[in-house]
Amino acid sequence: MTHSRPRLPRIIERADLEPKGKRYLGRFINLLGWAIWTYLFTPLIALIGWFLGFELFQRHILDDPMGTLRAIQTYAIIIVSAAVIFVAWAGYNWFRYHGKQRRHAPAAVGTEELARHFGIARDDARKIAREPIVTVHFDDDARIIKVQTGHTFDSTGEPDSEVQVAERTGS
């Protein structure tokens, strides 16, 4: 008995379903494409630099080394100060919240509440909760109109068994 894998729609992008080799190859091709794209624009970048006066680098950096040193020292003081503030804040948060669990899982919702919320019968909600594979169809107003459940798929990739759900009345 062979089980055919269900077809995934093309709109779903799930990298975890791809083999590692294919995933890494895709990332490499993406990186290579960006490198080529950047390389193609280097003449334009050089032209813009020349137009904006790139010779200012030589005048302000190379011709005045002491001014450059003072600027680097100022930048270093700013960077170290920001790092000290960041580490102090991280340490404060660690001491304050370390070992304390403030996040809690939401309360479980029963099938009766789900059935009432979605406007379907309780038996249908229980059947949906039990089944490992469920396909839900909605109308234009986002109401459930059909629920398909099943373990096996036919040749089109659709589940074999089907449960019809009556349209929600009211709301």
ZAMARGU-4260 file (C-alpha; in steps of 0.2 Angstrom, whole numbers, plus 5000, padded with zeros to 4 digits):
<rodrens>
0) 5000/5000/5000 | 5008/5016/4995 | 5003/5033/5001 | 5005/5048/4989 | 5011/5064/4997
5) 4998/5078/4996 | 5002/5091/4983 | 5006/5108/4991 | 5000/5124/4983 | 5013/5134/4975
10) 5009/5149/4986 | 5016/5141/5002 | 5034/5144/5004 | 5041/5131/5016 | 5060/5130/5016
15) 5059/5116/5029 | 5051/5105/5017 | 5066/5107/5004 | 5081/5096/5006 | 5096/5104/5014
20) 5106/5104/4998 | 5093/5112/4988 | 5090/5125/5001 | 5109/5129/5002 | 5110/5130/4983
25) 5096/5142/4983 | 5104/5153/4996 | 5121/5153/4986 | 5113/5157/4970 | 5104/5172/4979
30) 5120/5178/4986 | 5129/5176/4969 | 5115/5186/4961 | 5117/5200/4973 | 5136/5200/4970
35) 5134/5202/4952 | 5120/5215/4953 | 5132/5225/4965 | 5147/5223/4953 | 5136/5229/4938
40) 5133/5246/4947 | 5151/5249/4952 | 5154/5261/4937 | 5139/5271/4942 | 5145/5272/4960
45) 5162/5277/4955 | 5154/5291/4943 | 5143/5297/4958 | 5158/5297/4969 | 5169/5307/4957
50) 5154/5319/4954 | 5152/5322/4972 | 5170/5326/4975 | 5178/5310/4982 | 5195/5319/4982
55) 5188/5327/4999 | 5194/5310/5007 | 5212/5314/5003 | 5210/5332/5008 | 5201/5329/5025
60) 5208/5312/5030 | 5225/5310/5023 | 5231/5328/5023 | 5225/5331/5041 | 5230/5315/5051
65) 5228/5323/5068 | 5210/5329/5064 | 5207/5311/5059 | 5214/5304/5075 | 5203/5316/5085
70) 5187/5310/5075 | 5192/5292/5078 | 5194/5295/5097 | 5177/5304/5098 | 5169/5290/5088
75) 5177/5277/5099 | 5171/5286/5115 | 5153/5286/5108 | 5154/5268/5103 | 5161/5262/5120
80) 5148/5273/5129 | 5134/5265/5119 | 5141/5248/5123 | 5142/5251/5141 | 5124/5257/5142
85) 5118/5242/5132 | 5127/5230/5143 | 5121/5238/5159 | 5103/5238/5153 | 5105/5220/5148
90) 5112/5216/5165 | 5098/5225/5174 | 5085/5215/5164 | 5094/5199/5167 | 5095/5202/5186
95) 5077/5208/5186 | 5069/5194/5176 | 5081/5179/5177 | 5071/5164/5182 | 5054/5172/5182
100) 5041/5165/5170 | 5029/5179/5166 | 5022/5172/5150 | 5009/5159/5151 | 5000/5149/5138
105) 4982/5154/5134 | 4968/5144/5141 | 4963/5129/5131 | 4947/5131/5121 | 4934/5117/5120
110) 4926/5111/5105 | 4909/5118/5111 | 4916/5136/5111 | 4924/5133/5094 | 4908/5126/5087
115) 4898/5141/5093 | 4911/5154/5087 | 4912/5147/5070 | 4893/5143/5069 | 4895/5124/5065
120) 4888/5109/5074 | 4896/5102/5089 | 4898/5085/5081 | 4907/5093/5066 | 4919/5102/5078
125) 4923/5086/5087 | 4926/5077/5071 | 4938/5091/5065 | 4947/5091/5082 | 4950/5072/5080
130) 4955/5071/5062 | 4974/5074/5058 | 4970/5081/5041 | 4957/5094/5039 | 4953/5105/5024
135) 4941/5120/5028 | 4932/5130/5014 | 4926/5147/5017 | 4913/5158/5008 | 4916/5176/5003
140) 4911/5182/5021 | 4924/5170/5029 | 4911/5158/5036 | 4914/5139/5035 | 4904/5131/5021
145) 4913/5114/5019 | 4925/5104/5029 | 4934/5089/5022 | 4942/5076/5033 | 4952/5061/5029
150) 4968/5051/5029 | 4969/5046/5011 | 4969/5057/4995 | 4962/5054/4978 | 4971/5057/4962
155) 4968/5076/4962 | 4976/5078/4980 | 4959/5080/4988 | 4954/5070/5004 | 4942/5056/5000
160) 4929/5058/5014 | 4919/5074/5015 | 4908/5082/5029 | 4896/5096/5023 | 4893/5110/5036
165) 4877/5120/5035 | 4880/5139/5033 | 4880/5149/5049 | 4864/5158/5052 | 4863/5175/5060
170) 4878/5186/5063
</rodrens>
